[in-house]
Amino acid sequence: MPRLSIDVTPEQHAQLKSSAALRGQSIKDFVLDRALVAGTATAERSDEEALAALKALLAPRLTQAEAGNFRESAAAETIAEAKRRKSVRSVTSRHSLRRICSISGPTHGADVVGSPG
């Protein structure tokens, strides 16, 4: 059977878990129900409905561009900035985890939750 794996933040995982639990579903069933229903709805749209949805999605961006509110950086610069921001978030998350662990006490040997001893 094919397998699908996605990376989510701890906050996203918690939100998925609680939403699924409120509906009495596993996370897998919750995500599949939502994704497949959304995919079916999209597939059943007429061309006019799809075009209207696309226009609604792009309207705020077009308004900003027409007002001259846009970036003039190259795609490579935008990608590099996105990677930098992701890296900063990752470092911040690791720092927060270390801080939580240091507040919680030692994380070795018998002091680790779930370890023998």
Backbone bond lengths (Angstrom), bond angles and torsions (degrees), N, CA, C in turn:
res aa  C-N    CA-C-N  psi(-1)  N-CA   C-N-CA  omega(-1)  CA-C   N-CA-C  phi
1 M - - - 1.454 - - 1.529 108.24 -
2 P 1.326 118.48 132.40 1.465 120.88 177.92 1.522 111.16 -61.64
3 R 1.311 115.83 151.36 1.452 121.89 -178.15 1.518 108.54 -124.35
4 L 1.335 116.27 143.04 1.452 122.56 178.39 1.515 108.22 -122.73
5 S 1.328 116.06 134.04 1.452 121.14 179.27 1.516 108.71 -132.31
6 I 1.344 117.01 132.59 1.459 120.76 177.25 1.520 108.77 -130.71
7 D 1.320 115.31 149.20 1.457 120.66 176.70 1.523 108.43 -91.59
8 V 1.331 115.83 129.66 1.457 121.67 176.29 1.516 108.38 -131.49
9 T 1.317 115.53 155.79 1.460 119.64 176.85 1.521 108.52 -73.92
10 P 1.321 117.84 161.54 1.469 119.64 175.81 1.534 112.07 -57.03
11 E 1.326 116.52 -35.62 1.468 120.12 179.33 1.525 110.65 -66.58
12 Q 1.337 116.61 -42.76 1.464 120.38 178.92 1.523 110.36 -64.32
13 H 1.333 116.63 -40.92 1.467 120.52 179.07 1.526 110.41 -62.31
14 A 1.321 116.55 -44.36 1.466 120.37 179.44 1.524 111.13 -62.17
15 Q 1.334 116.04 -40.27 1.462 119.93 179.70 1.534 110.61 -66.43
16 L 1.327 117.36 -43.83 1.461 120.73 177.23 1.526 110.91 -61.20
17 K 1.327 115.26 -43.96 1.463 120.44 -178.17 1.524 111.31 -62.70
18 S 1.333 117.28 -45.13 1.462 119.90 -178.56 1.525 111.03 -70.56
19 S 1.333 117.86 -39.04 1.466 120.34 177.78 1.521 111.11 -62.66
20 A 1.324 115.99 -42.33 1.469 120.26 178.58 1.527 110.37 -65.18
21 A 1.321 116.57 -43.33 1.470 120.48 -179.01 1.527 111.35 -63.02
22 L 1.326 116.87 -39.11 1.462 120.12 179.04 1.526 111.92 -62.65
23 R 1.331 116.30 -25.32 1.467 120.60 179.65 1.527 111.70 -99.69
24 G 1.344 116.19 3.42 1.462 120.10 -179.60 1.511 113.10 69.11
25 Q 1.342 116.82 31.04 1.460 121.27 -177.84 1.520 110.39 -120.86
26 S 1.322 114.63 160.50 1.462 119.71 169.42 1.527 107.13 -76.01
27 I 1.321 116.48 163.46 1.464 119.85 177.10 1.527 109.43 -60.08
28 K 1.335 116.35 -42.10 1.469 120.52 179.89 1.530 110.69 -57.82
29 D 1.331 116.91 -50.78 1.468 120.04 -178.57 1.523 111.33 -63.67
30 F 1.333 116.76 -40.42 1.459 121.11 179.89 1.531 110.39 -61.00
31 V 1.338 116.75 -49.73 1.462 121.21 -177.81 1.528 110.63 -65.03
32 L 1.327 117.29 -43.92 1.463 119.78 179.95 1.525 111.46 -63.77
33 D 1.335 116.81 -43.17 1.468 119.50 177.99 1.518 110.97 -58.92
34 R 1.335 115.86 -46.60 1.469 119.44 -178.13 1.525 111.28 -67.21
35 A 1.315 117.58 -44.04 1.465 121.41 -176.37 1.525 111.40 -69.28
36 L 1.309 116.80 -43.99 1.460 119.38 -176.73 1.522 111.90 -73.31
37 V 1.313 118.28 -34.45 1.463 120.61 175.84 1.523 109.45 -66.74
38 A 1.325 116.55 -43.95 1.468 120.36 178.91 1.528 109.94 -63.38
39 G 1.327 116.89 -40.37 1.455 120.58 179.39 1.517 111.56 -65.58
40 T 1.325 117.20 -38.50 1.464 121.48 178.29 1.517 110.00 -65.87
41 A 1.322 116.50 -43.43 1.468 120.14 -179.89 1.522 110.18 -61.62
42 T 1.320 116.89 -39.83 1.460 120.85 179.27 1.522 110.85 -67.09
43 A 1.319 116.76 -40.69 1.457 120.63 -178.65 1.527 111.55 -66.89
44 E 1.321 116.83 -28.09 1.456 120.65 -177.83 1.529 113.15 -87.34
45 R 1.310 118.48 -2.00 1.461 121.24 179.40 1.517 110.76 -70.45
46 S 1.314 114.44 146.19 1.460 118.75 172.72 1.531 107.45 -78.92
47 D 1.305 116.36 167.72 1.459 120.49 177.92 1.524 110.84 -60.09
48 E 1.324 116.45 -38.40 1.470 120.32 -179.34 1.522 110.85 -65.88
49 E 1.334 116.44 -41.80 1.468 120.44 178.99 1.524 110.86 -65.70
50 A 1.334 116.49 -40.46 1.462 120.53 179.20 1.525 110.50 -64.52
51 L 1.331 116.85 -41.87 1.458 121.04 178.96 1.528 110.73 -65.20
52 A 1.328 117.18 -41.07 1.469 120.91 177.88 1.528 110.77 -63.22
53 A 1.342 117.29 -40.60 1.465 121.16 178.61 1.529 110.60 -65.04
54 L 1.333 116.53 -40.41 1.466 120.75 178.25 1.522 110.96 -64.85
55 K 1.325 116.88 -43.25 1.466 120.48 178.45 1.528 110.80 -61.91
56 A 1.327 116.67 -41.28 1.469 120.42 178.83 1.524 110.96 -63.98
57 L 1.325 116.33 -38.49 1.462 120.83 178.81 1.525 111.55 -66.06
58 L 1.325 116.18 -40.95 1.459 120.82 -175.13 1.529 114.38 -87.26
59 A 1.325 118.21 -15.21 1.465 121.93 -175.34 1.529 113.44 -52.31
60 P 1.339 119.72 -49.23 1.472 118.50 179.96 1.527 112.80 -61.68
61 R 1.313 116.83 -37.79 1.472 120.37 179.72 1.529 110.85 -68.03
62 L 1.324 116.32 -41.21 1.458 119.56 178.78 1.526 111.03 -64.26
63 T 1.315 116.23 -40.73 1.465 120.70 178.41 1.525 110.42 -60.69
64 Q 1.334 116.76 -44.71 1.466 120.66 178.61 1.526 110.72 -63.09
65 A 1.310 117.27 -43.67 1.464 120.84 -179.34 1.520 111.28 -64.44
66 E 1.337 116.76 -42.36 1.465 120.27 179.34 1.521 111.76 -64.95
67 A 1.329 116.57 -28.33 1.466 121.03 178.43 1.534 110.96 -83.67
68 G 1.325 116.56 0.17 1.463 120.29 179.68 1.511 113.33 81.87
69 N 1.312 116.70 13.67 1.460 121.69 -178.38 1.526 109.57 -97.34
70 F 1.325 116.60 80.49 1.452 121.29 179.97 1.521 109.29 -149.15
71 R 1.315 114.51 167.20 1.463 120.61 -179.49 1.517 109.35 -95.58
72 E 1.304 116.01 144.47 1.457 120.65 179.34 1.523 111.85 -108.22
73 S 1.322 117.14 22.63 1.457 119.65 -179.53 1.520 110.37 -83.81
74 A 1.308 114.62 157.36 1.454 120.94 177.97 1.526 109.27 -74.74
75 A 1.303 116.01 159.29 1.466 120.97 -179.48 1.527 110.55 -56.77
76 A 1.316 117.66 -40.92 1.462 121.26 -179.10 1.531 110.89 -60.99
77 E 1.335 116.89 -38.50 1.458 120.40 178.70 1.530 110.76 -67.08
78 T 1.320 116.52 -40.76 1.461 121.08 179.15 1.521 110.54 -64.22
79 I 1.319 116.80 -42.98 1.468 121.37 178.81 1.523 109.99 -63.83
80 A 1.344 117.04 -44.15 1.459 120.79 179.32 1.530 110.82 -61.68
81 E 1.330 117.16 -40.77 1.468 120.39 178.45 1.523 111.05 -65.28
82 A 1.331 117.29 -40.95 1.462 120.68 178.99 1.527 110.28 -62.99
83 K 1.333 117.16 -41.40 1.466 120.95 177.84 1.527 110.58 -64.58
84 R 1.346 116.76 -39.95 1.460 120.38 179.03 1.525 110.30 -63.12
85 R 1.329 116.49 -44.62 1.472 120.19 179.31 1.516 110.97 -62.57
86 K 1.333 116.57 -40.90 1.464 120.48 178.92 1.517 109.91 -63.64
87 S 1.327 116.61 -41.41 1.455 121.46 178.80 1.519 111.02 -62.83
88 V 1.321 116.98 -42.54 1.473 121.23 179.03 1.523 109.68 -62.70
89 R 1.332 117.16 -43.54 1.475 120.31 178.78 1.515 110.29 -62.54
90 S 1.340 116.94 -40.11 1.455 121.27 -179.73 1.522 110.96 -64.14
91 V 1.339 116.46 -45.57 1.463 121.03 178.97 1.527 109.77 -63.42
92 T 1.327 117.22 -42.16 1.463 121.51 179.05 1.523 110.23 -62.33
93 S 1.334 117.39 -41.48 1.467 121.08 179.07 1.520 110.64 -64.18
94 R 1.351 116.78 -43.79 1.463 119.34 178.83 1.519 110.58 -64.24
95 H 1.344 117.35 -39.20 1.460 121.38 178.39 1.530 110.03 -62.41
96 S 1.324 116.92 -43.49 1.462 121.34 179.92 1.520 110.17 -63.48
97 L 1.346 117.05 -41.12 1.454 120.82 179.39 1.525 110.40 -64.32
98 R 1.342 117.30 -43.82 1.465 120.11 177.65 1.520 110.76 -60.96
99 R 1.332 116.29 -40.78 1.461 121.04 -179.37 1.526 110.37 -63.93
100 I 1.332 116.77 -43.09 1.457 121.02 178.99 1.524 109.79 -63.58
101 C 1.344 116.49 -43.51 1.459 120.24 179.53 1.519 111.42 -64.00
102 S 1.343 117.44 -38.81 1.468 119.52 -179.27 1.521 110.62 -69.53
103 I 1.338 117.03 -32.54 1.459 120.34 177.08 1.520 110.10 -70.94
104 S 1.336 116.35 -35.60 1.460 121.62 -177.14 1.523 112.06 -75.28
105 G 1.318 118.05 -17.02 1.457 120.74 -179.81 1.513 111.14 113.34
106 P 1.327 116.26 -171.29 1.469 120.97 -177.04 1.522 111.00 -61.29
107 T 1.330 114.65 151.89 1.468 119.40 -179.32 1.519 110.46 -124.16
108 H 1.321 116.42 45.54 1.456 118.74 178.80 1.514 109.85 -139.94
109 G 1.325 115.53 161.10 1.452 121.40 175.99 1.518 113.41 56.23
110 A 1.337 115.84 -137.87 1.454 122.22 -175.11 1.530 112.07 -71.78
111 D 1.327 117.64 -10.86 1.471 119.46 -178.43 1.527 112.83 -78.99
112 V 1.323 117.48 -12.83 1.456 120.68 -178.93 1.519 108.69 -79.60
113 V 1.317 116.64 131.15 1.449 121.48 -179.87 1.527 108.92 -60.41
114 G 1.320 115.56 130.02 1.458 119.65 177.42 1.524 114.14 89.86
115 S 1.319 118.04 -5.48 1.465 118.99 178.72 1.517 108.82 -87.73
116 P 1.316 117.06 153.61 1.470 119.70 -179.75 1.514 111.13 -63.08
117 G 1.303 114.58 148.19 1.455 117.05 174.39 1.420 111.98 127.73
